[in-house]
Amino acid sequence: MPDIVNYENTTYSAGTHNWDIQQDRNGVMYFANDEGVLTFDGSRWKVYPLPNKTIVRSIKIGNDNKIYAGGQGDFGFFSPNENGKLIFTSLKEKIPSQYRSFADIWNVHSLGGAIFFRAENNIFKWQNDKITVLQTKTKWLYMGMANNTIIAHEKDKGLLKLSGNSWLPLLTGSVPYDFMVSSISQFGKDTILVSSFAHGLHTIQGGQITPVKAAGNILNISNARRIDHNSIAIATLYNGCYLMDNNGKLIYHLSKSSGLQNNAIIGLFKDNSNNIWLGLADGISFIANNNAIKHINPAIFDNAAGHTSMIYNNKLFVGLSNGFYSLPLVGEKDISATQNNFATVPNANGQAWGMNIVNGKLLLGRHEGAFELTEKGAQPVSTAQGYWNFSSYHQPNASSPTVLAGNYNGISILNYANNQFNVVGTINNFTESARFVVADNKNNVWVSHPYKGVYKIALTGMRTKSVTLYTDKKGLPSTFNNHIYQVKNRIVVGTEKGVYEYNTTKDRFEISSYFEPIFEKKYVRYLKEDAQGNIWFIEEKKLGVARYNGKTYKLLYIPELNGKTLGGFEHINCVDKNNVFIGAQKGFYHLNYEKYLANDGKQQVRISLVKAFGKSDIGLFGGYFGNVNENAEQKEIPKIKHGWNSFHFEYSSTVNRNKENTFYSCYLKGFDEKWSALDKKTEKDYTNLPAGHYTFMVKTQDNLGNESPVATYEFTILPPWYQSIVAYLVYGLIFLGIIYLVYKRQQRKITNQRIAFQREQEHTKYMHQLEMDKSEKEIIKLKNEKLELEIDTKNSELASNTMHLVQKADMMLKIKNELFKLKNELKDDSQTADFNKIIRLLSAEEKSDESWEQFSVHFDKVHVDFIKHLKDKFPSITSNELRLSAYLKMNLSTKEIATLMKISPRGVEIGRYRLRKKLNIPSAVNLFEFFNAV
């Protein structure tokens, strides 16, 4: 049975019913779903609803590479927009207005440049941007295509073929009125395969319709088509899917009981790899029909675990946790192609452990004991305890074959005599469970125990000579998880740290020099050599094979079976290169190793989504560079603003076989230094990319080393506004402006420095001048002080002289007055004459200007040229007025002036008045201040 992958509607997040299926040349799957056109790129599902949100009943990829879809009340095509996202274009407006009212479009087909859409009342032909309506008076029940011809089932006229825009009978005869065609497809060069809901499967050739008798018991067929040159798939509405060969022989029947989600199949499609897709009434199922790995788990197994298998007497015998079963072989090169007719082995129910063929007989190891297979079923050899396995043991000079039978409590010795096996003894001194038993050519029997170590039992004849236990103290990496095998004629132990081998000289185990280059220090649980020298192994829960080319080994893992083997009870049966059986948690897996290696190796990867992130999300690319069926390359390179410089890429392999083997590697040219390590992630993120041109590249690689072509997406991140050309021009202008400003500043600085220097020089000069002026001022000050001293001295002298004059005048006046008194008292005239003479002399002295002359000399020395300036300024001034002015400048009192001028004080006042009037001095002006200002 092929593997089945079920996709529930909760997985693909769309409607339950899937009416029709298509696949483009890039491997993307398309489904006509209740909620729109559903796509699957191998990793992700997307739904593209119709504008009216109705059910999509039919889809077809046209010769123009667009995908046409028929819904309810509308039909048209999906093609990508400029960002690669599928957009629906309705053709309803192209229909003549009187025919625009219709219900479901049940079938869509492409022929040449025309697309045909079937509704019940009309078939619409879209060609050359025009719709032609092909009418019927009754109903169109079905439309298909075969032999490069559009074929339709008309309710009254039966099967018709289209010629131009006219319908002609397809058959020379007729079909029953209730024939109800459900599918039409190409079967042979000139043969058409037709299925009917009510009348089963038929072929049409030369106008004659013939029932396929081998499928006569298959009812309610919803779809049928040829899968390859030797097989036909038949889908039914109520009983799952059948696969039969061209002769009508059933290959397998898939139903709910064998793994389908349900039995109601409404869509059937063969993909590019000859695998089968089923559109169900509730979900989608993928049938890995062309895979090299098949799962053997018929209903009779009841999901029991597979422990052992063997080919014997042209039958496949298998032992499971619930018993032994057999399958007759009919000469198929690939046993998995044999029809599922497993039957229970009589008397062999219950836990099965192992099998082996000894002396042409098949021995069965069971929980109930050791049994031999006979025509009557399993016959007991020993029921004392459970038996694990059986292995031949060469005993020199033995008359009959010796068998070592590992059991729960040691090793039993069996021989074959009188046409039957008999227990003739046990290996003495050994009572441990012996599930792994190997005998070497030195009379040693090796037994590994899962948690105690490895035992070496040395025999002499069949008697125990010694029993030695080897643990971590004798070279093994651990006491636990040691499994002993014979590979390449070597006794080896698979351990947690590689494969170990016994060193006879040292009597201890050590890492095998032969196997270490192959397995290094991997945790090897199981080893099995095949006829080609390859070594099959299980590393933890991973199945692999060390492929031998005659000189070296290369590891090949089978990741499809990772975690599916039966842990702790691993089993691999290498029948030949077409048939390798692997014990599983549920039944067995069959591997066609030759087919697995002959995989065409074609890998395919596509980028399905590109988003840019910034303040918001921008969808840059939706998965299509051209129409859905084109293998186009990117035409335009988007330029993205710097604010959206974080990116999310989604990609997937569209090869649906061996998905477990698909690994991805990415490389962002312009950012990454190398390709990323292979992993199974189908998305990649980059954040905060700098401005520049980038090319995102992704490729796939399978476990055989096959690589896909590289898928690429180019884009450019524009620099931020401050790094744009305009910005750089502005920066250039700013830079030039700055240079200019710096230049002007420097120039101003130099000017200011020069000015400052000049000022400093001037200041220095000034300071020097100040120093000089200060010196001069000090000299002048000294001179002034000297002058002031001299003036003070002169003033003192002047004042002294003035006072002297005043005193002299007073004295002379007093003397004169005294002389007048004495004169008047004299009686003698002669004496009186003498007195008069003296009085005259005194009067002459008073009138003399000599005192004034002396005074004026002193006055001019003190008050430089005052009298001269006053005369120059006031030429009409008299000498008495000059004298008055001088006395006023000296600020003498009226009395002192009157004394000096020998006039009365009143005369002084009158003299002041006249002087003020002559000199035009206002009365408000003080005479002392006036003369000081002269």
Secondary structure, DSSP 8 states (H G I E B T S, - for coil): -B-EEEE-HHHHTS-S-EEEEEE-TT--EEEEETTEEEEE-SS-EEEE--TT-----EEEE-TTS-EEEE-BS-EEEEEE-TTS-EEEEE-GGGS-GGG----B--EEEEETTEEEEE-SSEEEEEETTEEEEEE-SS-EEEEEEETTEEEEEETTTEEEEEETTEEEES-SS---TT--EEEEEE-SSSEEEEEETTTEEEEEETTEEEE-GGGTT--SEEEEEEEETTEEEEEESSS-EEEEETTS-EEEEE-GGGT-S-S-EEEEEE-TTS-EEEEETTEEEEE-TT-SEEEE--GGGTT-BEEEEEEETTEEEEEETTEEEEEE--S-SSGGGS----EEEEEEES-EEEEEEETTEEEEEETTEEEEEETTEEEEEE-SS-EEEEEEE--TT-SS-EEEEEETTEEEEEEEETTEEEEEEE-TT--S--SEEEE-TTSEEEEEETTTEEEEEEEETTEEEEEEEE-GGGT-S-SSS-EEEEETTEEEEEETTEEEEEETTTTEEEE-TTTHHHHTT--EEEEEE-TTS-EEEEETTEEEEEEE-SS-EEEEE-GGGTTTB-TTS--EEEEETTEEEEEBSSBEEEE-HHHHHT------EEEEEEEEESSSEEEEE-S-SSSTT---------EE-GGG-EEEEEEEE---TTGGG-EEEEEEETT-SS----BS--EEEE-S--SEEEEEEEEEE-TT--B---EEEEEEE---GGGSHHHHHHHHHHHHHHHHHHHHHHHHHHHHHHHHHHHHHHHHHHHHHHHHHHHHHHHHHHHHHHHHHHHHHHHHHHHHHHHHHHHHHHHHHHHHHHHHHHHHH---HHHHHHHHHHHHHHHHHHH-SHHHHHHHHHHHHHSTTHHHHHHHH-TT--HHHHHHHHHHHTT--HHHHHHHHTS-HHHHHHHHHHHHHHTT--TTS-HHHHHHH-
